[in-house]
Amino acid sequence: MDPRRGKATRAASKAGAAAPKASAPSAKGAPTKPREAGVVPPAARPAAPSGGSTRAAGSQRKKSAPGPQGRPPVRARRAGAGEAPLSAEDAEDAEDAVDGPAGVAAAPGPSLPSAGSRREGRAGSARERRSLPTPTEVPGLDPLVPVLSRGCREAAPGGWKPRQVLEKLRLSRLEISAAAEIVNRVVGHLLRRLQSCESEFKDVALLRTGSYYEHVKVSAPNEFDVMFKLEVPRIQLEEYCNSGTHYFVKFKRNPKGNPLSQFLEKEILSASKMLYTFRKIIKEEIKNMEDTDVIMERKKRGSPAVTLVIRKPEQIAVDVVLALEAKGSWPESTKEGLPISNWLGVKVRKSLRLQPFYLVPKNAKEGNGFQGETWRLSFSHIEKDILKNHGHSKTCCEIDGVKCCRKDCLKLMKYLLEQLKKKFGNRKELNKFCSYHVKTAFLHVCTQDPHDSQWQSKDVEYCFDRCVNYFLQCLQTEDLKHYFIPGFNLFSRDQIDKMSKEFLLKQIEYERNSGFPVFGEF
């Protein structure tokens, strides 16, 4: 986009009001714990409005196979499964942990389901089948979508084996090593080139982010995210249209001069101008990589990433993102965000907020286009720290500590969305959903269930069901608050249309009630 496009609209945009955000009414409710786990009861939390019908007991099992919109009977959970062996990835993450004291109450969100009691009995005993709740019409929603009611949770299906799925998702160390070696060679070459030339980017440094470095990558090590951070001292931020997420960047007076002056548009640092030059340098430099077959993909509209594709020996995509590093107080819109006080501790939250924050050249939407001078806040480095040190106890997932299933649940959530995108590859309804949505929902579940005893490894199926239920409620209420900027709703209608959310909700419900057959496809 022509960076000058933003000039004509910025003055009017600043006077505009922020887009309305969808919110859902709430009621208090508290989950019950599974029998096997000694769960510490969490604080009372708000719940989505109830209204679903109760299930008819003892209904007959249907013989015909359900279609995508049909809902088969929910299978009762199996009696306590034994603890599965730990993966190599658990040991890999065991090096570091954070000790966090309990603190202030966490921010409210959609409630989690009440836990259904687990049936006890012999392994060969017949399982009782119950029919699904009668679909209830909800104002503004498709009448086929059942209301998720407080205290009447769908039973977690017992026909799939989460440990088998997780074992399939486990990455081979040999594959990881080979892919990382190639990516490090490409990234190192680009970094040396930018640092050696006399350009505006000579002070860049590497910041590794994304699912691979968080140890929650699924399927194959074929996607990597890296940030090239550039410290920008003495900047002043001006919020764009009360969005909370996007900002104009201005420079305070600097006696040493401003090395980024060529990217200024009337005192505003233009994100689109800077990204254009950054892409141009990288495009020229990859031509000099004689030992690697690498190309650059065409720029995606609105994307801040420069996407490189390494074609041999295996195809690997590397998203290189330019990020401005800003030191000092985080913007006001983040004040109530990062609700980890009850989970990781008040001291940990304070220390994380003392870290720098980043601005990436992802422009704000403006009409049918984008405001080319705007930058978006990024906290991917904080997300990485949280997932690395994810336990309420400092010994969680250490070599001699108790293993939890938090990361396993996140992997399964990411894999569920990934598989549904493969299944419905030709449907536009899933285009706007990404792994960041399921990660955000997962972090909110961790906030609401902060104790390690609520995430025991042997309860992975039950814990995953809690995460799925939370995500379904977010889709139903059209409300998924940004984890760091709670005033921003990732599921508002100006972000994702209602029809797309209803489509994904129905597909996830079908998978959940059928025992997740999509995990065995593709």
Salt bridges, closest charged atoms under 4 A:
ASP2 OD1 - ARG4 NE 3.71
GLU36 OE1 - ARG118 NE 3.30
GLU89 OE2 - LYS411 NZ 2.04
GLU92 OE1 - ARG173 NH1 3.40
GLU92 OE2 - HIS215 ND1 3.21
ASP93 OD1 - HIS215 NE2 3.43
ASP93 OD2 - LYS407 NZ 2.63
ASP96 OD2 - LYS388 NZ 3.19
GLU120 OE2 - ARG35 NH1 3.72
GLU128 OE1 - ARG119 NH2 3.39
ASP142 OD2 - LYS506 NZ 2.84
GLU154 OE1 - ARG55 NH1 3.68
GLU167 OE2 - ARG170 NH1 3.56
ASP203 OD1 - LYS202 NZ 3.89
GLU214 OE2 - LYS439 NZ 2.96
GLU231 OE2 - LYS327 NZ 3.77
GLU238 OE2 - LYS14 NZ 3.06
GLU238 OE1 - LYS250 NZ 2.98
GLU265 OE1 - LYS7 NZ 3.58
GLU265 OE2 - LYS273 NZ 2.92
GLU284 OE2 - LYS287 NZ 3.51
GLU285 OE2 - HIS189 NE2 2.74
GLU285 OE1 - ARG193 NE 2.92
ASP291 OD2 - ARG185 NE 3.48
ASP293 OD1 - ARG311 NH2 3.03
GLU325 OE2 - LYS229 NZ 3.57
GLU373 OE1 - ARG10 NE 2.80
GLU383 OE1 - LYS439 NZ 2.98
ASP408 OD2 - ARG163 NH1 2.94
GLU418 OE2 - LYS422 NZ 3.90
GLU429 OE2 - ARG427 NH2 3.00
ASP449 OD1 - ARG45 NH1 3.09
ASP449 OD2 - ARG466 NE 2.82
ASP452 OD1 - ARG406 NH2 2.90
ASP459 OD1 - ARG118 NH2 3.40
ASP459 OD1 - LYS458 NZ 3.75
GLU461 OE2 - ARG77 NH1 3.93
GLU461 OE1 - ARG78 NH2 3.85
ASP465 OD2 - ARG153 NH1 2.37
ASP465 OD1 - ARG512 NE 2.88
GLU478 OE1 - ARG493 NH2 2.89
GLU478 OE2 - LYS501 NZ 2.91
ASP479 OD2 - LYS481 NZ 2.97
GLU509 OE1 - ARG71 NH2 3.13
GLU511 OE2 - LYS423 NZ 3.49
